């Protein structure tokens, strides 16, 4: 499978050991987070110097409970601080990357 077409297909890839090498960094970062590997996800997001990387970075810091740092990254991403559940925001991020929103 190349890039998943939707969020359901994305979740099906979580049965794999690694994300596809051909995936964009944003999708790989989200995949690692969905697999429970916050550190790997953060490492990828940290190397993404764009609004998408900042949004993922914000989400990850919100997930770890660091609201101050999350707020900084939401501002860098030009996005409001999310009030959604973490699972809802993860889905929103994945759908955004896949061009579904």
Secondary structure, DSSP 4 states (H G I P E B T S, - for coil): --S-SSHHHHHHGGGSSS--TTS-HHHHHHHHHHTT-HHHHHHHHHT--SHHHHHHHHHHHHHTT-HHHHHHHHHHTT-PPP-S-HHHHHHHHHHHHTT--
